[in-house]
């Protein structure tokens, strides 16, 4: 004769399904959180390599910029707001192993893209720097030249930023700003000075601000390149006395 099973209180029997449900729900939530956390990291870690057409475009513009900035192999240049690092890579190759490129960015994702590009191209002459909102974080007196593309119109503290760029230039160093004029009626980006007149920046505003920071205007080149099919970019070249 088998012993009778001891009856359990009804409250215990009611509680067990609930407890099992809580444990199962917690496990599923943890698994979902883990998978959600993993997927973006895998997609964000490595930037896609540029296409052949894009590389040709960047190479052509880098060659022209090399001449405008009067660069030579072995010199030091900085790219401010380097994006995914395509121009940084081109300048690195042109400056050679004895040259140096400082590549700055504010966005952590773009910083990762630049480091990936530098690693992919096996470049030993590039230093990646996290930029500040008010300052470039470039070393003092480090550069023969500084350039930026599609960046200046985003500056919320242009006066302070310009002074930090001047400090990074060697005496006689050159600085190039490549940007576009605002479309009438376009929305002014948040935080930028109102004298931009919309999304973009007039070349004369850049010249005036660079002069105020202590640089000398050299020339402005309209129609430097096309950012997109319907938007031409100009180039402003200024120089540090010395």
C-alpha positions as CSV (number, residue, x, y, z in Angstrom):
1,X,0.0,0.0,0.0
2,X,1.5,3.3,-1.1
3,X,1.6,6.2,1.3
4,X,-1.0,8.9,0.6
5,X,0.4,12.1,-0.9
6,X,0.4,14.9,1.5
7,X,-2.0,17.6,0.3
8,X,-0.5,21.1,-0.1
9,X,-2.3,24.2,0.8
10,X,-4.3,25.8,-2.1
11,X,-2.3,29.1,-1.7
12,X,0.9,27.2,-2.4
13,X,-0.5,25.6,-5.5
14,X,-1.8,28.9,-6.8
15,X,1.5,30.6,-6.2
16,X,3.7,28.2,-8.1
17,X,2.4,29.0,-11.6
18,X,2.7,32.7,-10.9
19,X,6.3,32.3,-9.8
20,X,7.2,30.2,-12.8
21,X,5.6,32.9,-15.0
22,X,7.7,35.6,-13.4
23,X,10.9,33.6,-13.8
24,X,10.2,32.8,-17.4
25,X,9.2,36.4,-18.3
26,X,12.4,37.7,-16.6
27,X,14.5,35.3,-18.6
28,X,12.9,36.3,-21.9
29,X,13.3,40.0,-21.1
30,X,17.0,39.5,-20.4
31,X,17.5,37.5,-23.6
32,X,15.7,40.2,-25.6
33,X,17.8,43.0,-24.0
34,X,21.0,41.1,-24.8
35,X,20.1,40.6,-28.4
36,X,19.0,44.2,-28.8
37,X,22.3,45.3,-27.3
38,X,24.4,43.1,-29.5
39,X,22.8,43.8,-32.9
40,X,23.6,47.6,-33.1
41,X,27.1,47.0,-31.8
42,X,27.8,44.7,-34.6
43,X,26.4,47.1,-37.2
44,X,28.1,50.1,-35.8
45,X,31.6,48.8,-35.1
46,X,32.9,48.8,-38.7
47,X,32.1,51.4,-41.3
48,X,31.6,50.1,-44.8
49,X,34.5,50.6,-47.1
50,X,34.1,53.4,-49.7
51,X,33.2,52.5,-53.2
52,X,35.7,52.9,-56.1
53,X,33.8,56.0,-57.3
54,X,33.8,57.6,-53.9
55,X,37.5,56.9,-53.5
56,X,38.2,58.5,-56.8
57,X,36.2,61.6,-55.8
58,X,38.0,62.0,-52.5
59,X,41.4,61.4,-54.2
60,X,40.7,64.1,-56.7
61,X,39.6,66.6,-54.2
62,X,42.5,65.8,-51.9
63,X,44.9,66.4,-54.8
64,X,43.5,69.9,-55.4
65,X,43.4,70.6,-51.6
66,X,47.0,69.6,-51.3
67,X,47.9,72.3,-53.8
68,X,45.7,75.0,-52.2
69,X,47.2,74.4,-48.8
70,X,50.7,74.2,-50.3
71,X,51.4,70.9,-48.6
72,X,54.5,68.7,-49.1
73,X,55.3,65.2,-48.0
74,X,56.4,65.2,-44.4
75,X,54.2,68.1,-43.3
76,X,51.5,67.9,-40.6
77,X,47.8,68.7,-41.3
78,X,44.6,68.4,-39.4
79,X,41.1,67.5,-40.6
80,X,38.4,69.0,-38.3
81,X,35.2,67.1,-38.3
82,X,36.5,64.3,-40.4
83,X,33.3,62.3,-40.7
84,X,34.2,58.7,-41.7
85,X,37.8,59.6,-42.4
86,X,37.9,59.4,-46.2
87,X,39.8,62.6,-46.7
88,X,42.0,61.8,-43.7
89,X,43.1,58.6,-45.4
90,X,43.8,60.4,-48.7
91,X,45.9,63.1,-46.9
92,X,47.7,60.5,-44.9
93,X,48.8,58.7,-48.1
94,X,49.9,62.0,-49.7
95,X,51.9,63.2,-46.7
96,X,53.8,59.9,-46.5
97,X,55.3,58.1,-43.5
98,X,57.1,61.2,-42.3
99,X,54.0,63.3,-42.3
100,X,51.2,63.4,-39.8
101,X,47.4,63.8,-39.9
102,X,45.4,64.8,-36.9
103,X,41.8,63.7,-37.5
104,X,39.1,65.1,-35.2
105,X,35.5,64.3,-34.6
106,X,32.8,65.1,-32.0
107,X,30.5,62.1,-32.6
108,X,31.7,58.8,-31.0
109,X,30.3,56.8,-33.9
110,X,32.3,58.8,-36.4
111,X,35.4,58.5,-34.3
112,X,35.0,54.7,-34.4
113,X,34.6,55.0,-38.2
114,X,37.8,56.9,-38.6
115,X,39.7,54.4,-36.5
116,X,38.3,51.6,-38.6
117,X,39.4,53.4,-41.8
118,X,42.9,54.0,-40.4
119,X,43.2,50.4,-39.3
120,X,41.8,49.1,-42.6
121,X,44.4,51.1,-44.6
122,X,47.2,50.3,-42.1
123,X,48.1,53.9,-41.6
124,X,50.7,54.7,-39.0
125,X,50.8,58.5,-39.4
126,X,47.2,59.3,-38.3
127,X,46.3,60.5,-34.8
128,X,42.5,60.5,-34.0
129,X,41.3,63.1,-31.6
130,X,37.9,63.6,-29.9
131,X,37.0,67.2,-30.5
132,X,35.2,69.6,-28.1
133,X,32.2,71.7,-28.8
134,X,34.1,75.0,-28.1
135,X,37.7,73.9,-29.0
136,X,39.4,71.6,-31.4
137,X,41.6,69.8,-28.8
138,X,44.5,70.0,-31.3
139,X,48.0,70.4,-29.8
140,X,49.3,74.0,-29.9
141,X,51.5,74.8,-32.9
142,X,51.1,71.3,-34.4
143,X,50.0,72.0,-37.9
144,X,51.3,73.4,-41.2
145,X,47.6,73.4,-42.3
146,X,44.1,72.7,-41.1
147,X,41.0,72.0,-43.2
148,X,37.3,71.2,-42.7
149,X,34.5,70.2,-45.1
150,X,30.8,70.7,-44.5
151,X,31.5,71.4,-40.8
152,X,31.9,75.2,-40.1
153,X,28.2,76.0,-40.4
154,X,27.5,73.6,-37.4
155,X,29.8,75.6,-35.0
156,X,27.8,76.9,-32.1
157,X,30.8,78.8,-30.6
158,X,32.7,79.8,-33.8
159,X,34.8,82.6,-32.1
160,X,36.2,80.3,-29.4
161,X,36.7,77.4,-31.9
162,X,38.5,79.7,-34.4
163,X,40.9,80.8,-31.7
164,X,41.7,77.2,-30.9
165,X,42.4,76.5,-34.6
166,X,44.7,79.5,-34.8
167,X,46.6,78.2,-31.8
168,X,47.0,74.8,-33.5
169,X,48.6,76.4,-36.6
170,X,52.3,77.0,-37.0
171,X,53.3,80.6,-38.0
172,X,52.5,80.9,-41.7
173,X,50.1,78.0,-41.5
174,X,47.1,77.8,-43.8
175,X,43.4,77.0,-43.0
176,X,40.7,76.0,-45.4
177,X,37.0,76.0,-44.8
178,X,34.8,74.2,-47.4
179,X,31.1,74.8,-46.9
180,X,27.9,75.9,-48.6
181,X,25.7,79.1,-48.6
182,X,22.3,78.9,-46.9
183,X,19.2,78.5,-49.0
184,X,16.8,81.4,-48.4
185,X,14.2,80.4,-45.9
186,X,16.1,77.3,-44.7
187,X,16.0,76.5,-41.0
188,X,18.9,77.7,-38.8
189,X,20.5,74.7,-37.0
190,X,20.0,74.8,-33.3
191,X,22.5,76.9,-31.3
192,X,24.4,78.4,-34.3
193,X,24.7,82.2,-34.6
194,X,21.8,83.9,-36.4
195,X,24.1,85.7,-38.8
196,X,24.3,82.5,-40.8
197,X,20.9,83.3,-42.3
198,X,19.7,79.7,-42.4
199,X,21.2,76.2,-42.9
200,X,24.7,77.0,-44.2
201,X,27.1,79.9,-43.9
202,X,28.0,82.8,-46.2
203,X,31.7,82.9,-47.2
204,X,32.0,86.6,-46.1
205,X,30.9,85.6,-42.6
206,X,33.7,83.0,-42.4
207,X,36.3,85.5,-43.6
208,X,35.2,88.1,-41.0
209,X,35.3,85.6,-38.2
210,X,38.7,84.3,-39.2
211,X,40.0,87.8,-39.4
212,X,38.7,88.5,-35.9
213,X,40.6,85.4,-34.7
214,X,43.9,86.8,-36.1
215,X,44.1,85.2,-39.6
216,X,44.5,86.8,-43.0
217,X,42.2,86.2,-45.9
218,X,43.9,84.8,-49.0
219,X,41.1,83.9,-51.4
220,X,37.7,82.5,-51.8
221,X,37.0,79.9,-54.5
222,X,33.3,79.5,-55.5
223,X,32.0,76.3,-56.9
224,X,34.8,74.2,-55.3
225,X,32.8,71.0,-55.4
226,X,29.3,69.6,-55.2
227,X,28.1,68.3,-51.8
228,X,25.0,67.0,-53.5
229,X,23.5,67.4,-56.9
230,X,21.8,70.7,-56.0
231,X,24.3,72.2,-53.6
232,X,27.7,73.7,-54.5
233,X,30.4,74.2,-52.0
234,X,32.8,77.1,-51.9
235,X,36.3,77.2,-50.4
236,X,37.7,79.9,-48.1
237,X,41.5,80.1,-47.6
238,X,43.0,82.0,-44.8
239,X,46.6,82.2,-43.4
240,X,48.3,82.7,-40.0
241,X,50.8,85.6,-40.0
242,X,54.4,84.6,-39.5
